Amino acid sequence: MSDLLLRGTNIPRVFRNATYADYDTNRGDPQILEMLQQWRPTDAQPSVLMVGPPGLAKTMLACAALNEYQKDLNFRAGQGKQLTTKRDESVLTYLRQERSPVYFVQLSEWIDLQLQLIRMEPGFRRDEIDSTEYYEINRLLLDLRTRVKLLVVDDVGKEHRTNTGFAEDAFDLLVRKRYNEGLGTIYTSNIPLDQWSSEYSVSMQSLIERSSLILTFR
């Protein structure tokens, strides 16, 4: 699983080749496209929140941003070096690992991985399960929190939540850790930002407001 993090982006197949040119500015807001193209993660504003009703190309644009970022990365990493051949997979993997991996994950997937690790913990400690999968999941979660330079967290608000607050806490951990590390993150959500205080917490809403470029789709 951690190998896939370095070799691929986990972008859904339908958006795997998406670019900014795929955004229909006749139907959508051209200013949103312009602001996203100009955005670069900074310490003060390392994230983007794309918020609005479904069906307005939020996920497509987020995937396009990943693709454009990765394309620029590979171009810059290959300058002056013989590293552009597709046959040299080990070199490309090394570049993505060392320089700037990008990744796509739905928030529900992130939470499911956390729960899967917790369920495996007792068997792992008793040496009753194959530790390979446990270590791979743990490494992937760590990479998503602290290593991936540009991460898309898709469909915030669609994750399953219970009265334990586990999902909210898991999301809070991801947001705060990436913010503290200064890592670029793009969130997509159907939930208006002014409702995040009730859906998650007041502090979560405040953090997203002050650390994100807010792109509102209508």
C-alpha positions in Angstrom: 0.0 0.0 0.0 2.8 2.4 0.8 4.4 1.4 -2.5 1.3 2.6 -4.3 1.6 5.9 -2.5 5.0 6.5 -4.2 4.2 4.9 -7.6 0.7 6.3 -8.1 -1.7 9.0 -6.9 -4.8 7.0 -6.1 -6.8 9.4 -8.3 -10.1 7.9 -9.5 -9.8 6.5 -13.0 -12.3 9.0 -14.4 -10.1 11.9 -13.4 -6.7 10.3 -13.8 -5.9 12.5 -16.8 -7.9 15.6 -15.7 -6.3 19.0 -16.4 -7.4 22.5 -15.7 -8.5 22.7 -19.4 -11.3 20.2 -18.6 -13.1 22.8 -16.4 -16.0 24.3 -18.3 -15.8 28.0 -17.6 -19.0 28.6 -19.5 -20.9 26.6 -16.9 -18.6 27.2 -14.0 -16.9 30.2 -12.4 -13.7 31.2 -14.3 -12.5 33.1 -11.3 -12.4 29.8 -9.3 -10.2 28.3 -12.0 -7.9 31.3 -12.0 -7.5 31.4 -8.2 -6.7 27.7 -8.1 -4.1 27.9 -10.8 -2.4 30.8 -9.0 -2.5 29.2 -5.5 0.7 27.7 -4.1 0.9 26.3 -0.6 2.5 28.6 1.9 3.1 28.5 5.7 0.2 30.9 6.2 -2.2 29.3 3.6 -1.2 25.7 3.0 -4.7 24.5 2.0 -7.7 25.0 -0.3 -11.3 24.3 0.6 -13.6 23.7 -2.4 -17.1 23.9 -1.1 -20.5 23.8 -2.7 -23.3 21.6 -3.9 -22.5 18.3 -5.7 -22.1 18.2 -9.5 -20.1 21.4 -9.9 -16.7 19.8 -10.7 -15.0 20.2 -7.3 -13.4 16.7 -7.3 -12.4 17.0 -11.0 -10.6 20.3 -10.3 -8.9 18.9 -7.2 -7.6 16.0 -9.3 -6.5 18.3 -12.0 -4.5 20.3 -9.5 -2.8 17.0 -8.4 -2.0 16.1 -12.0 -0.7 19.5 -12.8 1.4 19.6 -9.6 2.8 16.1 -10.4 3.6 17.0 -14.0 5.5 20.1 -12.9 7.3 18.0 -10.3 8.5 15.4 -12.8 9.6 18.2 -15.2 11.6 20.0 -12.6 13.1 16.8 -11.2 14.2 15.7 -14.6 15.9 18.9 -15.7 19.6 18.4 -16.3 19.4 14.6 -15.6 18.6 11.6 -17.7 15.6 10.7 -15.6 12.7 11.1 -18.0 12.6 7.6 -19.5 9.5 5.7 -18.6 11.4 2.5 -18.6 13.4 3.5 -15.6 10.6 3.0 -13.1 13.0 2.8 -10.1 14.3 6.3 -10.9 10.8 7.8 -11.2 9.7 6.1 -8.0 12.8 7.5 -6.2 12.0 11.0 -7.5 8.4 10.8 -6.2 9.5 9.5 -2.9 12.3 11.9 -2.3 10.9 15.1 -3.9 7.1 15.6 -3.7 4.6 12.7 -3.7 0.9 13.6 -4.3 -2.1 11.6 -3.3 -5.9 11.5 -3.4 -8.1 10.0 -0.6 -11.7 10.3 0.3 -12.2 11.2 3.9 -14.2 8.0 4.4 -11.2 6.0 3.2 -8.9 7.7 5.6 -11.2 6.9 8.5 -11.7 3.3 7.4 -7.9 2.8 7.3 -7.7 4.1 10.9 -10.4 1.7 12.0 -8.8 -1.2 10.1 -5.5 -0.6 11.9 -7.3 -0.5 15.3 -9.0 -3.8 14.6 -5.7 -5.4 13.6 -3.9 -4.1 16.7 -4.8 -7.0 19.1 -3.8 -9.7 16.7 -0.6 -7.8 15.7 0.4 -7.6 19.4 -0.2 -11.3 19.9 1.7 -12.1 16.7 -1.4 -13.8 15.3 -1.5 -11.9 12.0 0.8 -11.2 9.1 2.5 -8.0 10.2 3.1 -6.9 6.6 -0.4 -5.4 6.0 -0.4 -3.8 9.4 2.9 -2.0 8.7 1.8 -1.0 5.2 -1.4 0.6 6.5 0.4 2.3 9.4 3.0 3.7 6.9 0.4 4.9 4.5 -1.4 6.8 7.3 1.9 8.3 8.4 2.7 9.3 4.9 -0.6 11.0 4.4 -0.2 13.0 7.6 3.4 14.0 7.4 5.0 13.3 4.0 2.7 13.8 1.0 3.4 17.3 -0.3 0.0 17.8 -1.9 -3.0 15.8 -0.7 -6.6 15.9 -1.9 -9.1 15.0 0.9 -12.4 14.5 -1.0 -16.0 14.4 0.2 -15.6 15.9 3.6 -18.9 15.5 5.3 -19.9 12.2 3.6 -18.0 10.1 6.0 -19.9 7.8 8.4 -20.0 9.3 11.9 -21.0 7.8 15.2 -21.7 9.1 18.7 -18.1 8.1 19.7 -16.7 11.1 17.8 -14.0 8.9 16.2 -14.5 10.2 12.7 -14.3 13.8 13.8 -11.2 13.2 15.8 -9.5 11.3 13.0 -10.2 14.1 10.6 -9.0 16.7 13.1 -5.7 14.8 13.5 -5.2 14.8 9.7 -6.0 18.5 9.3 -3.9 19.7 12.2 -0.9 17.5 11.5 -0.7 18.6 7.9 -1.2 22.2 8.8 1.6 22.0 11.4 3.9 20.4 8.8 3.0 23.1 6.3 1.9 20.6 3.7 -0.4 21.4 0.8 -3.9 20.0 1.2 -7.1 20.5 -1.0 -10.4 19.6 0.7 -13.7 19.2 -1.1 -17.0 19.4 0.7 -20.7 19.9 0.2 -21.0 21.4 3.7 -20.9 25.2 3.9 -18.0 26.4 6.0 -20.2 28.3 8.4 -21.7 24.9 9.4 -18.3 23.2 10.2 -18.5 24.4 13.8 -21.6 22.2 14.4 -20.5 19.4 12.1 -16.9 19.2 13.5 -15.9 21.9 16.0 -15.5 25.6 16.4 -11.7 25.3 16.4 -11.8 23.2 13.2 -13.8 25.8 11.4 -11.5 28.6 12.6 -8.4 26.7 11.5 -9.8 26.1 8.0 -10.9 29.7 7.7 -7.5 31.1 8.5 -5.3 28.6 6.7 -7.2 28.0 3.4 -8.1 29.6 0.2 -11.9 29.3 0.1 -13.4 28.5 -3.3 -17.2 28.6 -3.2 -19.0 26.8 -6.0 -22.5 27.9 -6.8 
